[in-house]
Amino acid sequence: MKAAKNEKLPRVEIGILGGTGFYEIEGIESVEEVKLKTPFGETSDAFIIGSLEGRRVAFLSRHGRSHEILPSKINYRANIYGLKMLGVERVISVNSVGSLKEQIKQRDIVFSDQFFDRTHRDSSFFGEGIAVHVSLAHPVCADLAGALINTGKELKLRIHQGGTYICIEGPAFSTKAESNIYRSWDCSVIGMTSATEAKLCREAELCYATMNLVCDYDAWHEVEEPVTIEMILESMEQNTRNAKAIIKKAVASLPSQRESRCDCEQALKNCIVTQPDSIPKETKEKLRYIIGKYIK
């Protein structure tokens, strides 16, 4: 593993956020590990960088490869900023979730397009003398999600397009009462990570899509057993195989340039409220990978 100097960073097209094992996708070539130190601290683990189907990709285990970091303790800002430093434009987030709907079954894959965030985390790069208000009406990139969805269909996997991901603080799973309330809000799946990543990716002008692997029925189901960690681990192996298959096929199909109808790369345009001369020099330098094309 090497620590990359900022002026000699490897260039990467696609970032993949997930758990242990996702850097072992069959066919990845020229693998190297790069550990980055960002202005927001260290990332969860080293980035695993290589070529997959001819595309440069970077994998990061958000919980660390030994799964030692709790959802609320993940340094989300460092992880996303690190992807930005590597030149990533698209981010595929792979998550284990619980189902909140009868028709969404164990080992299905849900491509959520909305979030309900119940966490209390640092979910913005801004502050420290700069105020920015991005739009999150549509937090998922439709083009990137569409490529993943089409691939899932081609592979004849059980997938669900759209739906709301409710993000809770964790690490404990929901009470039955909480689970039933989330169902009454018409949420589709429940997890502990994706909403935070989606917000930061929008601020970083990165295309973002979340691929949610269903492991259980949370706590609401009257017949199925309440969620346990054993249940999640049991479903993870098959879920992981399906996720790897989608990623491998989808990255090959993505155009080299982001689609013109995708406005993710202009998410900050006209959203920086603070006058440039009023932004502290230190803040400009800290956020140069994010605001550099707007603020010098």
C-alpha positions as CSV (number, residue, x, y, z in Angstrom):
1,M,0.0,0.0,0.0
2,K,1.3,3.5,-0.8
3,A,0.2,6.9,0.4
4,A,-0.3,9.1,-2.7
5,K,0.9,12.6,-2.8
6,N,-1.8,14.9,-3.9
7,E,0.1,16.1,-7.0
8,K,0.6,12.5,-8.2
9,L,-2.8,11.0,-7.6
10,P,-3.9,8.1,-9.8
11,R,-6.9,9.1,-12.0
12,V,-10.1,7.1,-11.6
13,E,-13.5,7.2,-13.5
14,I,-15.8,5.3,-11.2
15,G,-16.0,4.9,-7.4
16,I,-17.7,2.0,-5.7
17,L,-18.6,2.1,-2.0
18,G,-19.3,-1.1,-0.2
19,G,-18.2,-3.7,2.3
20,T,-15.6,-6.4,2.4
21,G,-15.1,-8.4,-0.8
22,F,-16.1,-5.8,-3.5
23,Y,-12.5,-5.3,-4.5
24,E,-12.3,-8.9,-5.5
25,I,-14.6,-8.7,-8.5
26,E,-13.4,-11.2,-11.0
27,G,-11.6,-9.6,-13.9
28,I,-10.1,-6.6,-12.1
29,E,-6.5,-5.9,-13.2
30,S,-3.5,-3.9,-12.2
31,V,-4.7,-3.5,-8.6
32,E,-3.0,-1.1,-6.2
33,E,-3.9,0.2,-2.8
34,V,-3.8,4.0,-2.2
35,K,-4.3,5.6,1.2
36,L,-5.4,9.2,1.1
37,K,-5.3,11.9,3.8
38,T,-8.0,14.5,3.0
39,P,-8.7,17.9,4.6
40,F,-11.5,16.0,6.5
41,G,-9.2,13.3,7.9
42,E,-8.4,9.8,6.8
43,T,-10.8,7.6,4.7
44,S,-12.3,4.4,6.1
45,D,-9.6,2.3,4.4
46,A,-7.2,2.4,1.5
47,F,-8.8,2.8,-2.0
48,I,-8.4,-0.4,-4.1
49,I,-7.7,0.9,-7.6
50,G,-7.6,-1.1,-10.8
51,S,-9.1,-1.6,-14.2
52,L,-12.4,-3.4,-14.6
53,E,-13.8,-4.1,-18.1
54,G,-11.4,-1.4,-19.4
55,R,-12.6,1.2,-16.9
56,R,-10.5,2.7,-14.0
57,V,-12.4,2.1,-10.7
58,A,-11.7,2.7,-7.0
59,F,-13.3,0.5,-4.3
60,L,-13.6,1.6,-0.7
61,S,-15.0,-0.4,2.1
62,R,-16.9,2.2,4.1
63,H,-16.8,0.2,7.3
64,G,-13.1,-0.9,6.8
65,R,-12.2,-4.3,5.5
66,S,-12.5,-5.8,9.0
67,H,-15.9,-4.1,9.4
68,E,-14.8,-2.2,12.5
69,I,-16.4,1.2,11.9
70,L,-20.0,1.8,13.0
71,P,-22.3,3.6,10.6
72,S,-22.4,6.7,12.7
73,K,-18.5,6.8,13.0
74,I,-17.7,6.5,9.3
75,N,-15.8,9.5,8.1
76,Y,-18.2,10.1,5.2
77,R,-16.8,13.5,4.2
78,A,-13.2,12.1,3.9
79,N,-14.5,9.1,1.9
80,I,-16.3,11.2,-0.7
81,Y,-13.7,13.9,-0.8
82,G,-11.1,11.2,-1.4
83,L,-13.1,10.0,-4.4
84,K,-13.2,13.6,-5.7
85,M,-9.4,13.9,-5.3
86,L,-9.0,10.8,-7.5
87,G,-11.0,12.4,-10.3
88,V,-14.1,10.1,-9.8
89,E,-17.3,11.3,-11.6
90,R,-19.7,8.5,-10.8
91,V,-20.2,6.7,-7.5
92,I,-22.0,3.3,-7.1
93,S,-23.0,2.7,-3.5
94,V,-23.7,-0.9,-2.5
95,N,-25.7,-1.4,0.7
96,S,-27.2,-4.1,2.9
97,V,-30.8,-3.1,3.8
98,G,-34.0,-4.3,5.4
99,S,-37.3,-4.5,3.5
100,L,-40.3,-2.4,4.6
101,K,-42.7,-3.8,2.0
102,E,-44.1,-7.4,1.6
103,Q,-43.3,-7.5,-2.1
104,I,-39.6,-6.6,-1.5
105,K,-38.2,-10.0,-0.5
106,Q,-34.9,-11.2,0.9
107,R,-32.1,-11.1,-1.7
108,D,-34.0,-8.7,-4.0
109,I,-32.1,-5.6,-5.1
110,V,-33.7,-2.2,-4.7
111,F,-32.5,0.9,-6.6
112,S,-33.9,3.6,-4.4
113,D,-34.3,7.1,-5.8
114,Q,-35.4,9.0,-2.6
115,F,-34.1,9.2,0.9
116,F,-35.5,10.1,4.3
117,D,-32.7,11.0,6.6
118,R,-33.1,10.5,10.4
119,T,-29.4,10.7,11.3
120,H,-27.6,13.6,12.9
121,R,-24.2,13.5,11.2
122,D,-21.8,15.8,9.4
123,S,-23.4,15.6,6.0
124,S,-22.1,18.7,4.4
125,F,-18.6,19.9,3.3
126,F,-19.6,23.5,3.9
127,G,-19.5,25.9,6.8
128,E,-16.4,27.6,8.1
129,G,-17.2,30.8,6.2
130,I,-19.0,29.4,3.1
131,A,-22.7,28.8,2.8
132,V,-24.0,26.6,0.0
133,H,-27.5,25.2,-0.5
134,V,-27.7,22.4,-3.1
135,S,-30.9,20.8,-4.4
136,L,-31.7,17.3,-3.3
137,A,-35.2,17.0,-4.8
138,H,-33.8,14.2,-7.0
139,P,-30.8,12.8,-5.0
140,V,-29.9,9.9,-7.3
141,C,-28.5,10.3,-10.8
142,A,-31.1,8.8,-13.2
143,D,-28.5,8.0,-15.9
144,L,-26.2,6.1,-13.6
145,A,-29.1,4.3,-11.8
146,G,-30.7,3.5,-15.2
147,A,-27.5,1.7,-16.4
148,L,-27.5,-0.4,-13.2
149,I,-31.2,-1.2,-13.4
150,N,-30.9,-2.2,-17.1
151,T,-28.0,-4.5,-16.2
152,G,-30.0,-6.1,-13.4
153,K,-32.8,-6.8,-15.8
154,E,-30.5,-8.2,-18.4
155,L,-29.1,-10.6,-15.7
156,K,-32.7,-11.6,-14.8
157,L,-32.2,-10.6,-11.2
158,R,-35.1,-9.7,-8.9
159,I,-34.9,-5.9,-8.9
160,H,-37.1,-3.0,-7.8
161,Q,-36.9,0.4,-9.5
162,G,-37.3,3.4,-7.2
163,G,-38.6,3.8,-3.7
164,T,-37.5,5.6,-0.5
165,Y,-34.5,4.5,1.6
166,I,-34.9,5.6,5.2
167,C,-31.5,6.1,6.9
168,I,-31.3,5.6,10.6
169,E,-28.4,6.3,12.9
170,G,-27.8,2.8,14.2
171,P,-26.0,0.7,15.1
172,A,-29.1,-1.0,16.7
173,F,-31.8,-2.1,14.4
174,S,-35.3,-0.7,14.7
175,T,-37.9,-1.4,17.3
176,K,-41.1,-3.0,15.9
177,A,-43.0,0.3,16.5
178,E,-40.4,2.3,14.6
179,S,-40.4,-0.2,11.7
180,N,-44.2,0.0,11.4
181,I,-44.1,3.8,11.4
182,Y,-41.5,3.8,8.6
183,R,-43.9,1.5,6.7
184,S,-46.8,4.0,7.2
185,W,-44.5,6.6,5.6
186,D,-44.3,4.4,2.5
187,C,-40.6,3.8,2.9
188,S,-39.3,0.8,0.9
189,V,-36.0,-0.1,2.6
190,I,-34.1,0.8,5.7
191,G,-30.4,1.2,6.1
192,M,-27.7,3.2,8.0
193,T,-25.4,4.8,5.4
194,S,-26.7,5.8,2.0
195,A,-28.5,9.1,2.6
196,T,-25.3,10.7,4.1
197,E,-23.3,9.6,1.1
198,A,-25.9,10.9,-1.4
199,K,-25.9,14.4,0.2
200,L,-22.1,14.6,0.1
201,C,-21.9,13.3,-3.5
202,R,-24.4,16.0,-4.6
203,E,-22.3,18.7,-3.0
204,A,-19.2,17.2,-4.7
205,E,-21.0,17.1,-8.1
206,L,-20.7,13.4,-8.4
207,C,-23.3,11.2,-10.0
208,Y,-24.6,8.8,-7.3
209,A,-26.7,5.7,-7.4
210,T,-27.5,3.3,-4.6
211,M,-27.8,-0.5,-5.1
212,N,-29.6,-1.9,-2.0
213,L,-29.3,-5.6,-1.3
214,V,-32.2,-6.9,0.8
215,C,-31.2,-9.1,3.7
216,D,-34.3,-9.2,5.9
217,Y,-37.7,-7.8,6.7
218,D,-36.5,-5.5,9.5
219,A,-38.7,-5.9,12.6
220,W,-42.3,-5.3,11.3
221,H,-43.1,-8.7,9.7
222,E,-45.6,-10.8,11.7
223,V,-44.3,-14.1,10.2
224,E,-40.7,-13.6,9.5
225,E,-38.2,-13.5,12.4
226,P,-37.0,-10.0,13.5
227,V,-33.7,-9.0,11.9
228,T,-30.5,-10.4,13.4
229,I,-26.9,-10.1,12.3
230,E,-26.8,-13.8,11.6
231,M,-29.7,-13.4,9.1
232,I,-27.8,-10.6,7.4
233,L,-24.6,-12.5,7.1
234,E,-26.5,-15.5,5.7
235,S,-27.9,-13.4,2.8
236,M,-24.7,-11.5,2.2
237,E,-22.9,-14.1,0.1
238,Q,-25.6,-14.4,-2.6
239,N,-26.3,-10.6,-2.5
240,T,-22.6,-9.9,-3.0
241,R,-22.4,-12.2,-6.1
242,N,-25.3,-10.4,-7.6
243,A,-23.9,-7.0,-6.9
244,K,-20.5,-7.9,-8.4
245,A,-22.2,-9.2,-11.6
246,I,-24.2,-6.0,-12.0
247,I,-21.2,-3.8,-11.4
248,K,-18.9,-5.7,-13.8
249,K,-21.4,-5.5,-16.6
250,A,-22.7,-2.0,-15.9
251,V,-19.3,-0.2,-15.8
252,A,-18.5,-1.5,-19.3
253,S,-21.7,0.0,-20.6
254,L,-21.3,3.5,-19.2
255,P,-20.3,6.2,-21.7
256,S,-16.9,7.7,-21.1
257,Q,-18.5,11.1,-20.7
258,R,-21.4,11.9,-18.4
259,E,-24.7,12.3,-20.3
260,S,-25.6,15.9,-21.2
261,R,-29.0,15.5,-19.6
262,C,-27.3,14.7,-16.3
263,D,-26.9,17.9,-14.3
264,C,-25.0,16.3,-11.4
265,E,-21.7,17.9,-12.6
266,Q,-23.3,21.3,-12.2
267,A,-25.0,20.8,-8.8
268,L,-23.1,23.7,-7.2
269,K,-23.9,26.2,-10.0
270,N,-25.6,29.3,-8.5
271,C,-25.8,27.5,-5.1
272,I,-22.8,29.2,-3.4
273,V,-24.4,32.0,-1.5
274,T,-21.3,33.6,0.2
275,Q,-19.5,36.3,-1.8
276,P,-16.2,34.9,-3.0
277,D,-14.2,37.7,-1.3
278,S,-15.7,36.8,2.0
279,I,-14.7,33.2,1.9
280,P,-11.6,32.6,4.1
281,K,-8.5,31.6,2.2
282,E,-8.1,28.5,4.3
283,T,-11.7,27.3,3.4
284,K,-11.1,27.9,-0.3
285,E,-7.9,25.7,-0.1
286,K,-9.6,23.0,1.9
287,L,-12.5,22.7,-0.6
288,R,-10.5,23.3,-3.8
289,Y,-11.4,20.0,-5.3
290,I,-15.1,20.8,-4.8
291,I,-15.4,24.6,-5.4
292,G,-12.3,25.2,-7.4
293,K,-14.1,25.7,-10.8
294,Y,-16.4,28.3,-9.2
295,I,-14.2,30.0,-6.6
296,K,-10.6,30.9,-7.1
